[in-house]
């Protein structure tokens, strides 16, 4: 993300996309298929836990004072067999946000 100037008493919402390609799903095997349920195959669902840290740095009074902000994010989502290769919408509603490292 490019640097930007933010006035002190204002706010900004920045939207980003998190993209993962060829991320190993440990325990899912080589192919993603569901187990038979009463003789029928249902759609496979793999629970995924996405955890990351957002880091931000603010220059206050020019370069004299630099503040760093950290926010931990933990998202739990389900990867469905029928939706592989397509964007997952509504992830932010299922995320937990914690301040600090």
C-alpha positions as CSV (number, residue, x, y, z in Angstrom):
1,X,0.0,0.0,0.0
2,X,1.3,3.4,-0.9
3,X,2.1,6.0,1.8
4,X,-0.5,8.7,2.3
5,X,-1.1,11.7,4.5
6,X,-3.9,11.5,7.1
7,X,-5.0,14.6,9.0
8,X,-5.2,14.1,12.7
9,X,-8.9,14.3,13.3
10,X,-10.1,12.3,10.3
11,X,-10.5,8.7,9.4
12,X,-9.9,6.5,6.4
13,X,-11.1,3.0,5.4
14,X,-8.7,1.0,3.2
15,X,-9.9,-2.2,1.5
16,X,-7.4,-4.8,0.6
17,X,-7.6,-8.3,-1.0
18,X,-5.8,-11.3,0.5
19,X,-5.0,-13.8,-2.2
20,X,-3.6,-17.3,-1.6
21,X,-2.5,-19.6,-4.4
22,X,-1.4,-23.2,-3.9
23,X,-1.7,-22.9,-0.1
24,X,-1.4,-26.4,1.4
25,X,-4.4,-27.6,3.3
26,X,-2.8,-30.0,5.8
27,X,-4.9,-33.0,6.4
28,X,-7.1,-32.5,3.4
29,X,-5.1,-34.9,1.1
30,X,-4.2,-34.4,-2.5
31,X,-7.8,-33.8,-3.6
32,X,-10.6,-32.2,-1.8
33,X,-13.5,-34.6,-1.7
34,X,-16.1,-35.3,1.0
35,X,-16.8,-38.6,2.8
36,X,-19.9,-40.6,1.9
37,X,-22.9,-39.6,4.0
38,X,-25.5,-42.4,4.1
39,X,-24.3,-43.6,0.7
40,X,-24.3,-40.1,-0.9
41,X,-21.4,-37.7,-1.4
42,X,-22.1,-34.3,0.0
43,X,-20.2,-31.1,-0.7
44,X,-16.8,-31.0,1.1
45,X,-16.2,-28.3,3.6
46,X,-12.7,-27.6,5.1
47,X,-12.5,-25.3,8.1
48,X,-9.6,-22.8,7.7
49,X,-8.1,-20.5,10.3
50,X,-6.5,-17.3,8.9
51,X,-4.3,-15.4,11.3
52,X,-2.2,-12.4,10.6
53,X,-0.9,-9.1,12.0
54,X,-1.6,-5.7,10.6
55,X,1.2,-3.3,11.1
56,X,0.9,0.5,10.7
57,X,3.4,3.2,11.3
58,X,2.6,6.9,11.8
59,X,5.0,9.8,11.5
60,X,3.9,12.4,14.1
61,X,5.6,15.9,13.9
62,X,7.4,14.9,10.7
63,X,10.1,12.4,11.4
64,X,10.6,13.4,15.1
65,X,8.1,11.0,16.5
66,X,7.2,7.6,15.0
67,X,4.4,5.5,16.4
68,X,3.8,1.9,15.5
69,X,0.4,0.2,15.8
70,X,-0.2,-3.5,15.6
71,X,-3.5,-5.3,15.3
72,X,-3.9,-9.1,15.4
73,X,-6.6,-10.6,13.2
74,X,-8.0,-14.1,13.4
75,X,-10.6,-15.3,10.8
76,X,-12.4,-18.6,10.8
77,X,-13.9,-19.5,7.4
78,X,-15.0,-22.6,5.6
79,X,-13.6,-23.6,2.2
80,X,-16.3,-25.3,0.2
81,X,-15.5,-27.8,-2.7
82,X,-18.1,-26.1,-5.0
83,X,-16.5,-22.6,-4.5
84,X,-12.8,-23.4,-5.1
85,X,-11.1,-20.8,-7.1
86,X,-13.8,-18.2,-6.4
87,X,-13.6,-15.2,-4.0
88,X,-15.0,-15.7,-0.5
89,X,-17.3,-12.8,0.5
90,X,-18.2,-11.7,4.0
91,X,-15.0,-12.8,5.7
92,X,-14.7,-9.6,7.8
93,X,-17.9,-10.3,9.8
94,X,-16.4,-13.6,11.1
95,X,-13.0,-12.1,12.2
96,X,-11.8,-11.2,15.6
97,X,-9.6,-8.1,16.1
98,X,-7.1,-7.7,19.0
99,X,-4.8,-4.8,19.7
100,X,-1.1,-5.3,20.4
101,X,1.3,-8.0,19.3
